Amino acid sequence: MSEQRQARLAFIGCGGFATSSIFPNIHRVPRIDLVAVCDIVRAKAERNARNFGARRVYTDLEEMLDKEEPDGVFVIGPAPQQYALAPRVLRRGIPVYVEKPSANTSADARELAALAEAHGTWGQVGFMKRFADVYRMAKEILAREEFGPLHLVTCKFAQGPYPQIWGIDSAKRAMLIGQLCHIFDLIRFFGGDVRTVQALYHEVTPTQFAYLANLEFASGAIGQLDVNSLESKAAFRDIYEELQLVGLETNLVCESMVHLRWQRKEDFTTAVPRAGRYLSTFSPTWTGLNSPITYGYLGEVEHFARRCLGEVEGGPDLWDSYRSLQIGEAIYDSAHGGGVVTIE
């Protein structure tokens, strides 16, 4: 039996996030042949080539693309850097993988998505939550006939102080772009497109603040977001995330990307009807927790490789990044005097 073809993938960007979260998954996907890595700092490229098994090292991305002719390219860095570099790959008709978000603004993200289509290719965006264990379970449960239509989506995301990043004018805008784009994609993943937003804002310090937003989905479902940088002292350590999905006489809760509770319409026994609420739960032991798999990093890397090989379709793409950024911009505009904002 002949061996399966591998996806010839290259990597642009060997910074901290790429090195800690994306590169380590390459060796876990046998379908990937990491043909080259590129970084303007040669020492970083050589380090990652040595540590993660890349065949060749470059400091010039055009030279790498000319010589390697890859099936797909990871372009990983701050959003403005991705917005600058990804077009140089897309114009060659080569698929890209960029981190979330693809750009700082929805207008720039839309430009990237349209550019990919114009050159007959596509881009995947690193919304890894879609590949996380509990959210994959939740998606499967929602697809069951017994759950029925989704009527209400609520989501809470809390952390510590959020910094001003990527040249964005304030932390209160930066968090909606750099961090909460994940949450906006998550609610779209389950609830579909958001039609209208009405939001409130409360600030304690320039880096510690809260947004509350009411949402109306195109499906007719409604939702609410509680997103804040008030609850914790440590910015990126003490994070809490909860998603609740409500049907009719049934609901599902995912907590901190690890736990899942589902109240089904029918109790599992009729022996004691007064006993009430029975739950199906998922709460893994420590032996079941593996960060790259549990939180979706491995799944997104494998999906990119398989899509480059033509084996799968879909997944979070450049248009999803555009729509996620639209939600963040609508929340900002609404909370700062815009009233009810309708999303295109």
N, C-alpha and C positions, 0 to 999 in steps of 0.2 A: 504494500500500500504506500503510495506517495505521501510525503509530508505535506501538511497544510501550508499554504502560502502565508508568509509573515507580512505585516504592514511595515513598510520602510518609513520610519518616523524620525524626524529631526526636532531639535529643541533650541529655541532662541530664548535666552535669559536663564542665568544660573544664580539668581539671588536667593534670599533667605526663604521665602515662601515656596518657590519652586523646588528648592533643594530639600526642604523638610517635608513637604506635603504631596508633591507630584512625582518627582524623580524616584522616590523609594518604591512606588508601585509598578515601575516599568518591568522589573525582573519578575513580578508576580503574574504578568500577562505573557504567556509563551508566544502569543501571536504578534508580538512587537519585536522588530529588529531596530534597535536604536543606532541609526547609521551615523549620526553626528550631533554635536552640541556646539552652540555658538554663544559667545559673550564678548563684549568689548574688552573685558578684563580677562586676558588669556589665562591667568592663573586659576580663575574660577572655572573656566571651561575645562581646563586640564584636570582640575580636582574632580569635577562631576563626571567627566569621561572615565577617569580612573575608578571612581567609586560606584558608578552605575553602568559601566560596560559599553559606553559609546565607542564606535569604531574610530572616529576622526574628530578633530577639534578645529574650530574656525573662530576668527574674530570679525569676519565680514560676512553678513548674512547673504548678500548677493552671490558671493563666491560659493558659499555652501549650497545655495539653491541651484546654481549652475552645475556644480559638480555632482551633487547627490541625487537630484530629481526625486525628492521624497514623495510618498503617498499622502503625507499629512505633516503638519508642523505645529508644535506647541509654541505659542508666543506668550510668555508669562512675565508679567511685571506690573507696575502701577498702571491704572487705567489709561492715563495720557500716553504712556509709552506703548501700550498695546494698540491704541488708536493710531499712533504714528507708524508702527512697524507692521501690523497685520495687513494693511493694504498692499504692501510690497510682496506679500505671499499670495494674497487673494487675486491680484492682477495676473498672476501666472496660472490661475485656475486650480490652485492647490488648497485643500481644506485647511483651516486653522482651528486650533483649540486655544481660547483665551480665557483668562480668569474673569470672575465676576467683579464689577460689571465690565463690559467691553470698552466703555468710554465714560467720561464724566457726565455727559448730558444725553438725554434721549435723542436729540437731534443728531449728535455725533454717532450714537449707536445705530440709529436708523440708516445713516450714511454707510456704515460698515455692512449692514445687512443687505442693503440695496447693491452695494459694490460686489459682494459675493455672488448675488443672483445674476448680476450683469456679466460676470465672468464664468458663469456656469458651475459655480462651486458653492460651498456652505461653510459655516463656522459653528463650532460647539462652544458653549459657555459653561464655566465651572460652577454651575448650581448643583453642588454635590449632594444637597439634601434630597433631591429626587431619587438618588441611588442609595440612600441610607436605609437600613433594615426596617425601622419602624414605619417610615413613610411608604416604603414599598408594600408592607403589610396593610397599612391603612388604605392605600390605593386599591389593593385587591379586595378588601372588605367592602369598600364603597361600590365596587363594580358588581357586587352580588345583588341579585334581585330582592333578597330579603331586606337589604338596607333601604332601598328605595331612593327617591330624590333627595338631594342635599338641600337643606333649607337655611342653615345658619353656619357661618364659619367665624370662629373667634381665635385670635392668636395673641400671645404675650411674648415679648422678648425684652429681657432686661440685662444690663451689664453695668460696669462702672464708667467713669468719665471717658468721653470719646474725644480723641485729638482732632485737630485741624490738619487735613492731609491733602495731597495731590494738587495744591494750589487752589483749592476750593475756599470760598470767602469766609466760611464759618464752620465751626464744628456741628452746629445744629443742621446745616445742610449736608455736611460731609458724612454724617452718620446715615442719613437717608440714602446716600449714594454708595458708600463703601461697605457698609455693614448690612443695612436693612434691605438692600436689594435682594438678598437671600430670602428674607421673609416675604417680600412682595411676590417673588417668584413662587414661593411655597403656596401662598393662598391662591394664586392663579392655577397652580398645578392641580389643586383640588376643586376650586370653585369656578374656574374659568375667568374670562376677562372681567375686569372691574369697570362699571359704567360711570358711577359718581362717587365722590369723596367729600366728606365734611369733617374737618379736623380742628382740634384745639391744641394749643402749645403752652407749656409752663416751663419757665427757666429759673433755676436756682443759681447756677454759675454758667459761664459761656460753654463749659464742657459737660455740665450736668443738667439735664433737662428731660422733658417728657412730651410725647405726642399721644393723643387719643384720637382715633379716626373711626367714623362710621362709614360703611361701604355698602354700595348696591352693586350686585353682579349683573351681568348681561342676562344671566339665566333667570333673574328674578329673586334669587337668594339674597340674603343680607349678611353683613359681617361687621366685626369690630376689631380694631387693633389697639393694643396697649404696648407701646415701644418706648423704652426710656433708658437713660444712662444715670439714673439716680440710685438704684437699689443696692449697688455693690461698690466697695472701695477699690478693688482691683479691676482695672479696665477689661482685660481680656482673659481673666481667670475665672471670675465668679459669674458665669453667664447662666441665665435661666430662660428656657424656651418651652412654651406649651401651645399646642394646637388642638382645638376642639371642633369636631365636625358633627353637626346635629341633623338627623333626619326626622322622621315622624315616629315617635315612641322608641327611638333608638339614638344612641350617640357614641362617639368614639373620641378618646383623648390620647394624644401622644405627648409625653413629657420628657424634656431634656434630650431628645433624640435617642432615648434608651428604652423607656417604658411605654406600654400601650394598654389601655383599658377600653373594652367594648361592652356596652350594655345592649344586648339583643332585644328584639321586640318580644320574643317569647321566653319565659323563664325555662330553665332546664328541668324543673320539676313542678308538679301541681300538688304535691303532698302538703305543702304549707304555703298557701297562696298569700297569707298575710306577711310572710317573711320579706317579700319585696325584692330589692334590687340585687340581681345576680350579675356578676361580671365575668367576662372572659378576659384574661390578663396575660401580658407578656412582660416578664421582668427577668432579664438574663442574669445568670451567675457570672462571676468574674471570668470563668473559663470561656464564656460565650462572647466576651467583649474583646474586640480587636479593632483599634481605632480606624485603620485604613478601610476595613470592611464595614464595620458598624456605622460609620459616619459617611460612607459613600465615596471616599476618594478612589478606592480601587475600582468600583463600579463605573465611575465616570471615565477613567483612563481606559478601561477595557472597552467601553462603549465607543469611544473615539476610534480606537484601533479597528474594531469590527465594522464600524461605519465606513472607515477608509477602505476596507476590504469589500464593501458592498454587501455585508452580511446582515446588517440591521438598518433600520430607518429611524427617523425622529430623534428624540432627545432634546435637551435644552439648547436652543440655537441662538443666533445673533438677533433674531426678531424677539425672542423671549427676553433678552437683555434690554432691548428697546422698551418693551412693554413694562418691565419691572421698573425701569427708570421713570417711565411716565407716571406710575403710581406714586413714587417718591416725590416727584415734582408737584403732583396734584395735592398731596398732603401738605407740602411746604406752602404752596400758594394758598390753600384753604385756611391753614392755621395762622397765616400772617395776613389775614384780611380779605381772602378771596371768597369766603362763603362756601356754597356748594359748587364744587368743580366737576365738570363733565369731562371724561377722558375720551379722546378721539377713538 
